[in-house]
Amino acid sequence: MFELEDDDASGREKCYTTIARLPLLIDPKQITTKRSPFSTILKQPFTHTAEVTLPSDVYATIESSLDSKLQKLSYARLSMTLSSLFEGDFFNTYIKAGNILMISEGRSGLDNVYTLKDGILRLELGKEGFERTGLEGKPVRTGGKKHAKERYLIEINLRLPSMLHGKKGFQRIEWAFKNVLSQPVSWLFFDLETESAGVSADDLSLKGNDPEIISCEPVRTIHENVYTPSFSDLKVTEGASTPDLRDLCGEISEWLSMVSLGSQRVSRDDELDSYLCRYEAPGIGETQGSNLVTLRWHGFIPQKWIMQLFITIFRETAPRIAGPQPWFAVSASALGRNAREGKDGYSIMALPPSRFSSAEGSTSDGENVMAKDTRHSICWEFVGASVL
């Protein structure tokens, strides 16, 4: 056999797995920011692909509700200079009073990359450009080799009271944007305001920036006769960590990825010789062939929308509505990740309710109902190697 050399890049790739108990009720207005899986969703502001996988019979039950309750997605592609952010209507409407997400073109670690989130403008620049601006910043690690040029990060909170035209510090920023960082770049734009669907086609504040309005519609894929584990037989405990459980979580993550790719290896109709491929679906309960549905959104997707997606499906797949095995999985791929050890994205699987035995449970009927409805989630956070 060939001897495979160690790959330093793949050695830096990690997957952090968290098992957590999901609340019986989730209030969209009071979402915890410290518990998994909600903390994972909120930590990734920019996403280019979101995907949901669930059984086809469960999807048939919630399809109409999902279409009516889930916000329609649209975003804009703009061509703007940094100084355009400070122009009258745009600055006052979107930055001072509103709440928007923006990310520029470019590759982190190589090009100048700009992002705007929660009113904070982040500029990743090369050493020469950073020194010419005269703005305060800090060096950042990149994925380059030792001889690569140093990179710097500048953060500007545009919502501070001092960030007004005529103020001394603000004039310094305006000078740097007009004289140093003056090249127009392409941006992706999303409006996070509650009444907005991302961007409006008749938005006058964007007219001067040649906006291209892009709708983000889901693509539905049906996977027929897939080897599917009985996830209701999976016994998990919050905070548990055993070698067998870690291996099983890894197998489930691999299975979800193969379903997403449409691999024939998870199909019951697969006729490939086992000598060539020894893959088997996770051995959880009785593995059966079932039809699965995948919904995929591709574009500029904010964390707020993905949170709404997760909560909506969680509510609509309650055991009393969707049947005995209402599991689903949500995955998201990161956009504009850091050059070194950037987060690639995550996958979250909401398991069916834990099986409950009255002999082992509580005595009151109310507690029995709560125990039957208890659901857990498995969250995988993927951290990649250098982009370079």
C-alpha positions in Angstrom: 0.0 0.0 0.0 1.1 3.6 -0.6 2.3 5.6 2.4 0.2 8.8 2.6 2.0 11.8 4.0 0.4 13.9 6.7 -1.5 16.9 5.3 -1.0 20.0 7.5 -4.0 21.7 6.0 -6.4 18.8 6.7 -4.9 18.4 10.1 -6.2 21.8 11.0 -9.7 21.0 10.0 -12.0 20.4 13.0 -15.6 19.5 13.8 -17.1 20.6 17.1 -20.1 18.5 18.1 -22.7 19.6 20.7 -25.7 17.7 22.0 -28.4 19.9 23.6 -31.9 19.6 24.8 -34.4 21.7 22.9 -37.0 23.7 24.7 -40.6 22.6 24.3 -41.6 26.1 23.1 -39.4 28.7 21.4 -40.3 32.3 21.5 -38.7 34.1 18.4 -38.6 37.3 20.4 -36.7 35.8 23.3 -34.2 33.4 21.8 -31.3 32.4 24.0 -27.9 33.5 22.6 -25.7 31.2 24.7 -27.2 27.7 24.2 -26.7 25.4 21.3 -27.9 25.3 18.6 -29.1 28.9 18.7 -25.7 30.3 19.6 -24.2 28.5 16.5 -26.7 30.1 14.1 -26.2 33.6 15.6 -22.4 33.3 15.3 -22.4 33.0 11.5 -23.6 36.3 10.0 -23.0 35.6 6.4 -24.2 32.5 4.6 -24.3 31.5 0.9 -26.2 28.2 1.1 -28.9 27.0 3.5 -30.3 23.5 3.3 -33.1 21.5 5.0 -33.4 17.7 4.9 -36.4 15.9 6.3 -38.7 12.9 5.5 -41.0 13.4 2.6 -44.2 12.6 4.7 -43.2 15.2 7.3 -42.6 17.7 4.5 -46.0 17.0 3.0 -47.5 17.8 6.4 -45.8 21.2 6.8 -45.3 22.3 3.2 -48.2 24.8 3.1 -47.4 26.2 6.5 -43.7 26.6 5.6 -44.6 28.5 2.4 -47.0 30.9 4.2 -45.0 31.5 7.4 -41.4 31.7 6.1 -40.2 35.1 4.9 -39.4 35.3 1.2 -35.8 36.0 0.5 -34.4 38.7 -1.8 -31.1 40.6 -1.8 -29.3 43.2 -3.9 -26.0 43.3 -5.7 -24.6 46.9 -5.7 -21.6 48.7 -7.1 -20.4 51.2 -4.5 -17.4 53.0 -3.1 -16.8 53.1 0.6 -17.5 56.9 0.5 -20.9 56.1 -0.9 -21.9 54.6 2.4 -21.8 58.1 3.9 -24.0 59.7 1.4 -27.2 61.3 2.8 -30.2 58.9 2.3 -28.2 55.7 2.4 -26.2 56.7 5.6 -29.3 57.9 7.5 -31.8 55.3 6.4 -29.7 52.1 6.6 -26.8 52.7 8.9 -27.9 55.2 11.5 -31.6 54.3 11.7 -31.8 50.9 10.0 -30.1 47.5 10.2 -28.4 46.0 7.2 -25.9 43.4 6.2 -23.3 44.1 3.5 -20.2 42.2 2.3 -17.9 43.2 -0.5 -16.2 41.1 -3.2 -12.7 39.8 -2.6 -10.9 36.9 -0.9 -9.9 37.2 2.7 -6.2 37.0 3.1 -5.5 38.3 -0.4 -7.8 41.2 -1.3 -9.3 44.2 0.4 -12.5 42.9 2.0 -15.2 45.0 3.6 -18.2 44.0 5.7 -20.9 45.9 7.5 -22.9 44.3 10.4 -24.7 46.0 13.3 -23.4 49.3 12.2 -19.8 48.2 12.4 -17.7 48.5 9.3 -14.8 46.1 9.1 -12.0 46.6 6.7 -9.3 43.9 6.0 -6.4 45.6 4.2 -2.9 44.9 3.1 -0.1 46.7 4.9 0.5 49.3 2.2 -3.2 50.3 2.0 -3.6 50.3 5.8 -0.6 52.7 6.3 -1.9 55.1 3.6 -5.3 55.4 5.2 -3.8 56.6 8.5 -6.6 54.9 10.4 -6.2 52.8 13.6 -6.2 49.1 13.3 -4.6 45.8 14.3 -2.6 43.1 12.6 -4.5 39.9 11.8 -3.4 36.3 11.1 -3.8 35.1 7.6 -3.5 31.7 5.9 -0.4 32.7 4.0 3.1 31.4 4.5 5.8 33.1 6.5 6.9 35.3 3.7 3.3 36.5 2.9 2.5 40.2 3.4 1.0 41.3 6.7 -2.7 42.0 6.9 -4.5 44.6 9.1 -8.1 44.9 10.4 -9.9 48.3 10.9 -13.2 48.4 12.8 -15.4 51.5 12.7 -18.6 51.8 14.7 -20.7 54.1 12.4 -23.5 54.3 15.0 -21.5 56.2 17.5 -22.7 59.8 18.2 -19.3 61.1 16.9 -19.9 59.5 13.5 -21.5 62.6 11.9 -20.5 64.8 9.1 -18.3 67.7 10.3 -16.8 65.8 13.2 -13.0 65.7 13.2 -12.7 61.9 13.5 -15.4 61.4 10.9 -13.7 63.7 8.4 -10.5 61.6 8.8 -12.4 58.5 7.7 -14.1 60.3 4.8 -10.6 61.5 3.6 -9.3 57.9 3.7 -12.2 56.6 1.7 -12.1 59.3 -0.9 -8.4 59.4 -1.5 -7.0 55.9 -0.6 -9.9 53.3 -0.7 -11.7 55.0 -3.6 -12.2 52.1 -6.0 -15.8 51.0 -6.5 -16.5 47.4 -5.5 -19.4 45.0 -5.7 -21.4 44.4 -2.6 -24.2 42.1 -1.5 -26.9 43.9 0.4 -29.6 42.6 2.8 -32.1 44.7 4.8 -32.8 43.1 8.2 -35.8 45.3 9.1 -38.8 43.2 10.2 -41.1 44.5 7.5 -38.6 44.0 4.8 -38.0 40.8 2.7 -34.4 41.6 2.2 -34.6 44.4 -0.3 -37.5 46.2 -2.0 -37.5 46.7 -5.8 -38.8 50.3 -5.4 -36.2 51.4 -2.7 -35.2 54.9 -3.7 -32.1 54.8 -1.4 -30.5 52.2 -3.7 -31.3 53.6 -7.1 -28.1 55.5 -7.5 -26.0 52.4 -6.9 -27.4 50.3 -9.9 -29.0 47.6 -7.7 -29.6 44.2 -9.1 -32.4 42.6 -7.1 -32.0 38.9 -6.8 -34.8 36.5 -5.5 -33.7 33.5 -3.5 -36.1 30.7 -4.2 -35.7 27.2 -2.8 -34.7 24.2 -5.0 -36.5 21.0 -4.0 -34.9 17.6 -4.4 -36.6 14.3 -3.7 -34.3 11.4 -2.6 -36.2 8.1 -3.1 -35.7 4.9 -1.2 -32.9 6.1 1.0 -31.5 3.9 3.8 -32.7 5.9 6.8 -31.9 5.1 10.5 -34.6 5.0 13.1 -33.6 8.2 14.8 -36.3 7.8 17.5 -34.2 4.9 18.8 -31.2 7.1 19.3 -30.5 7.6 23.0 -28.7 10.9 23.7 -28.1 12.8 26.8 -27.2 16.5 27.0 -23.6 17.0 27.7 -22.8 13.3 27.3 -19.4 12.4 25.7 -18.5 8.7 25.1 -16.4 7.3 22.3 -19.4 5.3 20.9 -21.6 8.4 20.9 -18.9 10.5 19.2 -18.4 7.9 16.5 -22.2 7.7 16.0 -22.6 11.5 15.7 -19.8 11.4 13.1 -21.6 8.7 11.2 -24.9 10.7 11.2 -23.1 13.8 9.9 -21.5 11.8 7.1 -24.9 10.3 6.2 -26.5 13.7 6.0 -23.7 14.9 3.7 -24.2 11.9 1.4 -27.9 12.5 1.2 -27.3 16.2 0.4 -24.9 15.2 -2.4 -27.4 12.7 -3.8 -25.0 9.8 -3.4 -26.1 6.4 -4.6 -24.3 4.8 -1.6 -27.2 5.6 0.7 -29.8 4.3 -1.7 -31.4 0.9 -1.3 -31.2 0.5 -5.0 -27.4 0.8 -5.0 -25.9 -2.2 -6.7 -22.2 -1.3 -6.2 -20.1 -4.2 -5.1 -19.4 -4.1 -1.4 -15.7 -4.8 -2.2 -15.4 -1.4 -3.8 -17.4 0.5 -1.2 -18.1 -0.8 2.3 -20.2 2.1 3.4 -23.2 1.4 5.6 -25.8 3.8 7.0 -25.6 4.4 10.8 -26.9 1.4 12.7 -29.6 3.1 14.8 -32.6 0.9 15.3 -34.1 -0.7 12.2 -32.7 0.9 9.1 -35.5 1.2 6.5 -35.8 2.7 3.0 -37.7 6.0 2.9 -38.2 9.0 0.8 -36.4 12.2 1.9 -36.8 15.9 0.7 -34.0 18.5 0.5 -34.7 22.2 0.2 -31.8 24.4 -0.8 -31.5 28.2 -0.8 -28.4 29.7 -2.5 -27.6 33.4 -2.3 -26.9 36.0 0.4 -28.7 34.6 3.5 -28.5 36.3 7.0 -28.5 34.5 10.3 -31.9 36.1 11.2 -33.6 34.3 8.4 -31.9 30.9 9.1 -33.1 31.3 12.8 -36.6 31.9 11.5 -36.3 28.8 9.2 -35.2 26.6 12.1 -37.9 27.8 14.5 -40.7 27.5 11.9 -39.8 23.9 11.0 -39.3 23.0 14.7 -42.8 24.3 15.5 -44.4 22.6 12.5 -42.8 19.3 13.2 -44.1 18.9 16.7 -45.0 15.3 17.4 -48.7 16.0 17.7 -48.6 17.4 14.1 -46.0 15.6 12.1 -46.2 12.0 13.5 -43.8 9.8 15.5 -40.5 10.6 13.6 -40.5 14.3 12.9 -36.7 14.8 12.5 -35.1 17.4 10.3 -31.6 18.8 9.6 -30.6 22.4 8.8 -27.2 23.2 7.4 -25.5 26.4 6.4 -22.3 27.2 4.5 -20.3 30.3 5.5 -19.7 33.2 3.1 -16.6 35.4 3.5 -14.9 33.3 6.1 -11.5 34.2 7.6 -8.4 33.3 5.7 -7.0 31.2 8.6 -9.1 28.6 10.4 -12.3 30.2 9.2 -15.6 28.6 10.0 -17.0 26.7 7.0 -20.5 26.4 8.4 -22.6 24.1 10.5 -25.3 21.4 10.5 -28.0 21.0 13.1 -30.2 18.0 13.4 -33.4 18.1 15.5 -34.1 14.5 16.7 -37.6 13.0 17.2 -38.9 13.0 20.8 -37.2 10.7 23.2 -39.0 7.4 23.8 -40.7 7.5 27.2 -41.5 4.6 29.4 -44.1 5.2 32.2 -42.3 2.8 34.5 -39.2 5.0 34.3 -40.9 8.4 34.2 -42.8 10.7 36.4 -46.1 10.1 38.0 -48.2 13.1 36.8 -49.8 13.2 33.4 -48.4 16.6 32.7 -44.9 15.5 33.3 -45.5 12.4 31.1 -46.6 14.6 28.2 -43.5 16.9 28.6 -41.2 13.8 28.7 -42.8 12.4 25.5 -42.3 15.8 23.7 -38.6 16.2 24.8 -36.4 16.7 21.8 -32.6 16.9 21.5 -30.4 18.4 18.8 -27.0 17.5 17.5 -24.9 20.5 16.2 -21.8 20.1 14.2 -19.6 23.2 13.7 -17.0 22.9 10.9 -13.8 24.9 11.1 -11.6 24.6 8.1 -7.9 25.0 7.3 -6.4 28.0 5.5 -8.1 29.2 2.3 -4.8 29.7 0.6 
